[in-house]
């Protein structure tokens, strides 16, 4: 992974950066938010299935980060995030089963392989030995999940499943921890790198999902 950061030195808050460059910036998500009714059953199955591939496996991004982080300041946040994502994995699995199997776009479709490669990239990122990198990935995941979660709740209702309340760390506590840890410039750079990589993978996932929907509609 080339070490480039989208976050400028005089950057907006981490929360604002995630909003600007994460899931909420994806055209597909904006279209869904404008009219959830545009999603077909196949579209819903895609979202549940591929999000489950990316984040439904244990250990995940936050779990790996916890094994790489010795900073006592971050431990309470990490424990809360691990517990929260344990519940989110179960929720994702329930949605994936209820949504049913995905439909292939064409015989040479490589969507599963693409998202598996994304998951591998996130595993490598969250197991980085560089102090702050795995935490940055975890911060971005928790914050960007706030844009993903409402879509999952709507999907749950569509599938006749009672949405559960998420128990992830708040945006405020995530921001405050980031501010505290980013006082060390080397850690700040590593956090920023981890943040950007998660957001890049999420944008790529939504682009893939949009392309699959467009291909189905074209057929």
C-alpha positions as CSV (number, residue, x, y, z in Angstrom):
1,X,0.0,0.0,0.0
2,X,1.5,3.4,-0.9
3,X,1.6,5.6,2.1
4,X,-0.4,8.6,1.1
5,X,-2.8,10.4,3.3
6,X,-5.9,12.3,2.1
7,X,-5.9,14.2,5.4
8,X,-4.1,17.6,5.1
9,X,-1.9,18.8,8.0
10,X,-4.5,21.5,8.8
11,X,-7.4,19.1,8.5
12,X,-10.9,19.2,9.6
13,X,-11.9,17.0,12.4
14,X,-11.6,13.2,11.9
15,X,-15.4,13.0,12.0
16,X,-15.8,15.5,9.2
17,X,-13.1,13.9,7.2
18,X,-14.9,10.5,7.4
19,X,-18.1,12.1,6.3
20,X,-16.4,13.8,3.4
21,X,-14.4,10.8,2.1
22,X,-16.2,7.7,3.4
23,X,-19.5,6.0,2.7
24,X,-21.6,9.1,2.7
25,X,-19.6,10.4,-0.3
26,X,-20.5,7.4,-2.4
27,X,-23.0,8.2,-5.2
28,X,-24.8,4.8,-4.7
29,X,-25.3,5.5,-1.0
30,X,-26.6,9.0,-1.7
31,X,-29.1,7.5,-4.2
32,X,-30.2,4.9,-1.7
33,X,-30.6,7.6,1.0
34,X,-32.7,9.7,-1.4
35,X,-35.0,6.7,-2.2
36,X,-34.5,3.4,-0.5
37,X,-37.2,2.0,-2.8
38,X,-34.7,1.9,-5.7
39,X,-33.2,-1.3,-4.2
40,X,-34.3,-4.6,-5.6
41,X,-34.1,-7.8,-3.6
42,X,-30.9,-8.6,-5.5
43,X,-29.4,-5.2,-4.6
44,X,-30.2,-5.9,-0.9
45,X,-28.6,-9.3,-1.1
46,X,-25.5,-7.7,-2.6
47,X,-25.1,-5.2,0.2
48,X,-25.6,-7.7,3.0
49,X,-23.4,-10.3,1.3
50,X,-20.4,-8.2,0.5
51,X,-20.4,-6.2,3.7
52,X,-20.5,-9.6,5.5
53,X,-17.5,-10.7,3.5
54,X,-15.6,-7.5,4.3
55,X,-16.5,-7.1,8.0
56,X,-18.4,-10.2,9.1
57,X,-15.4,-12.4,9.9
58,X,-13.8,-12.7,13.3
59,X,-11.2,-11.4,14.1
60,X,-11.9,-8.2,12.3
61,X,-10.2,-4.8,12.0
62,X,-10.8,-3.8,15.6
63,X,-9.9,-7.2,17.1
64,X,-6.6,-7.1,15.2
65,X,-6.0,-3.5,16.4
66,X,-6.5,-4.5,20.0
67,X,-3.7,-7.1,19.8
68,X,-1.4,-4.4,18.3
69,X,-2.2,-1.6,20.8
70,X,-0.5,-1.4,24.2
71,X,-1.6,2.2,24.9
72,X,-3.7,2.2,28.0
73,X,-5.5,5.3,26.9
74,X,-7.0,3.3,24.0
75,X,-7.9,0.1,25.8
76,X,-11.4,1.1,27.1
77,X,-12.4,2.4,23.6
78,X,-11.1,-0.8,22.0
79,X,-13.0,-3.1,24.4
80,X,-16.2,-1.2,23.7
81,X,-15.5,-1.3,19.9
82,X,-14.8,-5.0,20.0
83,X,-18.0,-5.8,21.9
84,X,-19.9,-3.5,19.5
85,X,-18.6,-5.2,16.4
86,X,-19.2,-8.6,17.7
87,X,-22.9,-7.7,17.8
88,X,-22.6,-6.1,14.3
89,X,-21.2,-9.2,12.9
90,X,-24.1,-11.2,14.2
91,X,-26.5,-8.6,12.7
92,X,-24.7,-8.8,9.3
93,X,-24.9,-12.6,9.3
94,X,-28.6,-12.5,10.1
95,X,-29.3,-10.0,7.3
96,X,-27.2,-12.0,4.8
97,X,-29.0,-15.3,5.5
98,X,-32.4,-13.5,5.3
99,X,-31.5,-11.7,2.0
100,X,-30.7,-15.0,0.3
101,X,-28.0,-15.7,-2.2
102,X,-26.5,-13.1,-4.6
103,X,-27.1,-13.4,-8.3
104,X,-24.1,-13.4,-10.7
105,X,-23.9,-10.6,-13.2
106,X,-22.1,-12.7,-15.8
107,X,-20.0,-15.9,-15.9
108,X,-16.7,-14.0,-15.5
109,X,-17.9,-11.9,-12.5
110,X,-15.1,-11.4,-10.1
111,X,-17.0,-9.5,-7.3
112,X,-16.4,-12.1,-4.6
113,X,-12.6,-12.2,-5.4
114,X,-12.5,-8.4,-5.4
115,X,-14.0,-8.1,-1.9
116,X,-11.9,-11.0,-0.6
117,X,-8.9,-9.0,-1.7
118,X,-10.2,-5.9,0.1
119,X,-10.6,-8.0,3.2
120,X,-7.1,-9.2,2.9
121,X,-5.8,-5.7,2.6
122,X,-7.7,-4.6,5.7
123,X,-6.3,-7.6,7.6
124,X,-2.8,-6.5,6.7
125,X,-3.6,-2.9,7.6
126,X,-5.1,-3.8,11.0
127,X,-2.1,-6.0,11.9
128,X,0.5,-3.3,11.1
129,X,3.3,-3.0,13.6
130,X,3.4,0.7,13.1
131,X,2.0,2.5,16.1
132,X,-1.3,4.2,15.3
133,X,-2.0,2.6,12.0
134,X,-4.4,-0.2,13.2
135,X,-6.1,2.3,15.5
136,X,-6.6,4.7,12.7
137,X,-8.3,1.9,10.7
138,X,-10.5,1.2,13.7
139,X,-11.4,4.8,14.2
140,X,-12.5,5.1,10.5
141,X,-14.5,1.9,10.6
142,X,-16.4,2.9,13.7
143,X,-17.1,6.4,12.4
144,X,-18.0,5.3,8.9
145,X,-20.3,2.6,10.3
146,X,-22.5,5.4,11.4
147,X,-23.3,6.0,7.7
148,X,-23.6,2.2,6.9
149,X,-25.8,1.3,9.9
150,X,-28.9,3.2,8.9
151,X,-28.9,1.3,5.5
152,X,-28.6,-2.0,7.4
153,X,-31.5,-1.0,9.6
154,X,-33.7,-0.3,6.5
155,X,-32.7,-3.6,5.0
156,X,-33.6,-5.3,8.2
157,X,-37.1,-3.8,8.2
158,X,-37.5,-4.7,4.5
159,X,-36.6,-8.3,5.4
160,X,-38.9,-8.5,8.4
161,X,-36.1,-8.4,10.9
162,X,-36.1,-6.3,14.1
163,X,-33.1,-3.9,13.9
164,X,-31.0,-4.1,17.0
165,X,-29.4,-1.0,18.6
166,X,-25.7,-0.7,17.9
167,X,-23.4,-0.4,20.9
168,X,-20.3,1.0,19.2
169,X,-18.3,3.9,20.6
170,X,-19.7,7.3,20.0
171,X,-18.3,9.7,17.4
172,X,-17.4,12.0,20.3
173,X,-15.4,9.5,22.2
174,X,-13.6,8.4,19.0
175,X,-12.8,12.0,18.2
176,X,-11.4,12.7,21.7
177,X,-9.2,9.6,21.7
178,X,-7.9,10.5,18.3
179,X,-7.0,14.0,19.4
180,X,-5.2,12.6,22.5
181,X,-3.2,10.1,20.6
182,X,-2.4,12.4,17.6
183,X,-0.4,14.7,19.9
184,X,2.6,12.5,18.8
185,X,3.2,13.4,15.2
186,X,4.5,10.0,14.1
187,X,1.4,8.4,15.6
188,X,-0.8,11.0,14.0
189,X,0.6,10.2,10.6
190,X,0.0,6.5,11.1
191,X,-3.5,7.1,12.3
192,X,-4.2,9.2,9.2
193,X,-2.9,6.5,6.9
194,X,-5.1,3.9,8.6
195,X,-8.1,6.1,8.3
196,X,-7.6,6.8,4.6
197,X,-7.1,3.1,3.8
198,X,-10.4,2.1,5.4
199,X,-12.3,4.9,3.6
200,X,-10.7,4.0,0.3
201,X,-11.8,0.4,0.7
202,X,-15.3,1.4,1.7
203,X,-15.7,3.7,-1.3
204,X,-14.4,0.9,-3.6
205,X,-17.0,-1.5,-2.1
206,X,-19.9,0.9,-2.8
207,X,-18.6,1.5,-6.4
208,X,-18.6,-2.3,-6.9
209,X,-22.2,-2.6,-5.6
210,X,-23.3,0.2,-7.8
211,X,-21.7,-1.3,-10.8
212,X,-23.4,-4.7,-10.1
213,X,-26.8,-3.0,-9.8
214,X,-26.3,-1.1,-13.1
215,X,-25.3,-4.3,-14.8
216,X,-28.4,-6.1,-13.6
217,X,-30.6,-3.2,-14.7
218,X,-28.9,-3.1,-18.1
219,X,-29.7,-6.8,-18.6
